[in-house]
């Protein structure tokens, strides 16, 4: 008689967002044992609430690793004295806060990365980027983040990718100064949810499809995609986030505007031949974020066992 297969040990995924924190306990998208939402407040109240839930889950279920996919910017350089900290954020109280040190108190492997890199890794493992070595996950919502995966790993260097703050050409004839407090008319300053509100005077969900504010959004995102094509050479671009996934009517416009912008240069012909599969929604939908945190926990446990 064959012995029954043992269940995989559980991991915890924590998607720490600027307004909410989503936590899941499980082994993958088809095996989620528990989930919860915590409102993001100051760092200490937020981490206290996370600790309380982790304590409950440990006592009831047990877990062997934790993954944290956090808003940023973050210091991800293990050589840095501020490794694991939030840096230069406008969110009150969070700049300089050491998230990683706080969660290492649980004495299990901890995976730590940006929220958008986590979502990208989840899409590579379970979603619309399976089988791809290089791709980009772009989230458009309160901010704009880009998870650039090259050769199966997030881009690393002095910091992590912050392509949502790329400076791009201003729309011809536009007087809109942009909404980014750091750069004004960067991609985030022109195409994020707050940028749409500042530009149009209404939130994105209340705008008609023909509102001229969408012209600025499409132009800014297509410029971002153009730059990604010519720098990290993605095989696919996934467009997620509340604004990105909530406006499917933008996809055809983004595809055509990207091709116009590339103007036949480089790999443009190859992109044009498969344009409907080049810019696509994420396969995991809104679950990409918390599942990204779970993917970080799995990778951290695997690395610790080598």
N, C-alpha and C positions, 0 to 999 in steps of 0.2 A: 504494500500500500504506500502510495506517495504521500510524504508529509506535506501539509498545507504550507503555502508560501508565507513567509513572515512579512507583515506589513512594514513598509518603509518607515523609518523613524521620522517624526514630524519636525518641521521647521517653521519659523515665524517670519513673516514678511511685514515690514513696517514702511508704508509710503507716507513720509512726513511732508505734507504740503503746507503752503503758506496759510491756508484757511482751515484745513481739516487734515486729520491723520487717519488713514485706513490701515487696519491690521488684519492679517489673515493667518490662520494656522492650518497647515496641511503639507502635502507633498507635491502638488501640481494643480493645474486648472480643473482636473476631474476628481480631485480629492481634497476638498476644503472642509475641514472639521469645524472651524469656528471663524467668525469674522466680527469686526467691531469698528465703529467710527468714534473718533475723539476730536473735539474742536481744538484747533491749534491756538493756544494763548501765548503767554510768555514761556521761555524755555523750561523753567523749573516746574510750573504747574503742568505743562504738557508732558514732560518726562516723568513726573510723578504719576500721572494718569496712565502712561504707558507701562511703567513699572508695576502698578497695581494689576493691570490686566495680564501682564507677563507672569506675575506671581500666581494668579488664578489658573492660567493655562498650564503652567508648570505643575501645579498641584493636582490638576484634574487629568491632564493628558501627558505631560512631559514634552520637551523639545530639545533638539541637539544642536541647533544653530539659529542665528538671527540675521536677517538681512535688512538693511536700512537704505531706502532710496529717498533722498532728502532734497528739499528745495535748497538753493544755494545763493551765490557761489560757495563752494566748499574747498578746503585745503585737502587734497587727496595725495599729497607727496609724503610717503612714509619717512623721508629724511628731514622733513620740516618740523620745527618745534611746535607748530600749530596744526599738525596733522590731525584730521578729524573734526576740525572746527568750521563753523560757518564764518565766512568773511564778507565784508563790504555789502551787507544786505540792508535795505531800507526798513526791514521789519524790526520794530522796536525790541531791544533786549537780546536779539539773537546774534549780532555781530560778535565774533570771538568766542561764542559758546561751544564747548567741546562735547559734541554729541557722542562721538566714538568712545571716549573715556567713560562716559556715563553708562553706556550699554555694555561695555566690557566687564562691568561688575557682575554680570550673569555667568561668567566663567564658561562660556561656550564660544565657538567661532562666530565672529561677526563680520558680515560683508557690508561694505559701505561705499556708496557711489551717489551720483546725482539721480534725481527722480527720472529724468529723461533717459539717462544711460541705462538705468534699471529697466525701464519700459522697452528700450531697444533690445536688451538682452532677452527679455521675455518673448518678444516677437521672434527673435532668432531661434529660441528653443521650442516655442509652441505655436507661433503665429505666422504672420504673412512674410516673414523674412527667413523662414527655414530653408536651409541649403545655400544661403547667400554668404559670401565672405565679407562683402563690403556693402553697406547700406546706411541710410540716415533715417532716424525717427524724429519728426518735427512735431512739437506740440504747440498749439496755438490756443491760448486762453487768457488768463490774467496776465501772463507773460508769454514769451516765446522761447522755448528751449530746443536744442538740437542735440540728439545723441548720435554722434558719428562713429560708426563701427567700421574699422579697417582691419582686414585679415582676422576677423572674428573677435576683435577686442576694441573697447572704446579708445578713442584718440586720447593720448596722454602726452604731457610735456611739462612746461613750467606750471601749467594749470590744466583745467579741463576745457572742453569745447564750450564756448559761449557765442556761437554763431548767430543767435538771436539778436545780438547787439552789433552785428556788422553794419558799418555805414554803407549806404547804398544811394544811388542817384535819386534826387527828389523828383516826384511826379511833375511833368511839365506844367507850368502855370499854377501849381498848388501854393497856397499861402499857409497851409497847415504846418505848424511848427513841430508837431510830434509830441508824444506824451511821455517819453522816457525821461526820468529825472536826471539821468547821467548823460545821455547823448542826444536827446530831442528826437531827431528824425532817423534813428536807426530802424532796423526791421521791427523790433518790438514797439518802438515809439510810433510806428505807422500802422501796424497790423494787429496788435493785441486787442483784447476786449476793452481795456481802458482807453486805448487809442481810438477805437471806433466810437466809443461814448463821447470822448472829447471832440472828435471830428464832426460827428453827425448830431450830437445832442441827444441821442437815444441809444439804449443798449442794443447790441447786435441782434438779439432775438426779436426786437420790435421793428427792425428795418425791412423794407421790401427788397425783393431780389434786384430791383433796378435802381436802388439808391446809389448815388454817385460815390458814397463812401466806400463801396465795395471795389471801385476802380483802384483806389489807393491800396486797399488790402491785397488785391490780386497783383498789382505791380510790385509791391514790397516783397511778397512771398515768392513771386517768380524770380525776382532779383536774387533772393536768398538761394533758391534752387539752382539758378545759373552759377552762382559762386561755389555751391557744393559740387556740382558736376565738374567744375574745373579745378577743384582742390582735392577733395577726398574721393572723387570718382565713384559715387555710389551706384550699385546695380539696381537700386530701387529706393524711392523716397516714400515713407509712410507718413501720412498727415493725420495727426491725432489731436487731442485736446478738446475742450468743450466747444470752442468756436470752430476748430478745424473739422471735427466730426459732425457738428451740428449744422453745417452748411454744405451739403453735398453738391448743391448747384454751382459751387465755386470750382469743383474739380475740372470740368471741361475747360473753363476759362484759364485755370492755372496751367493745364497741359498745353493749350495753344499759345499762351503768352510765353511760356518757357521756350517753346520751339522758335517763336519769333525772336526771342532774345538771343538764343544760341546762333541763329542765322546760319545754320549749316556747318558751324565750326566743330572740329574734332569729332567726337562720337555722336554728334547731333542726329545723323542719319540713322544710327542704330537705335537711339532713343525714340525717334519718330516712328520707326517701324513697330515699336511695342509700347507706344506712349500710354495706352490705357492700363498697362501693367507696370508702368514706371512710377507714376504718382498714384498711390492707392490709400484707402483707409487702413488702419491697423487691423490685423486679423482678430486680435483679442478685444477690440473695442475699448470700452472704459475700464476693463479689467487689466489692461496692460500695466498700469502703475503699480497696484499692489502685487500682481504676479511678478513684476520686475523685482520688487523687494524679495519675494520668495526665491527667485532665481539667484539673487545675490547670496542668500542664505545657503542654497544648495552648493554654489561655487565655493563659498567659504568653508563649508564642511568638507568638500572634496579636497580642497587645498590643504586643510589641516590633517587629513588622513594619509597624504602622500608620504 
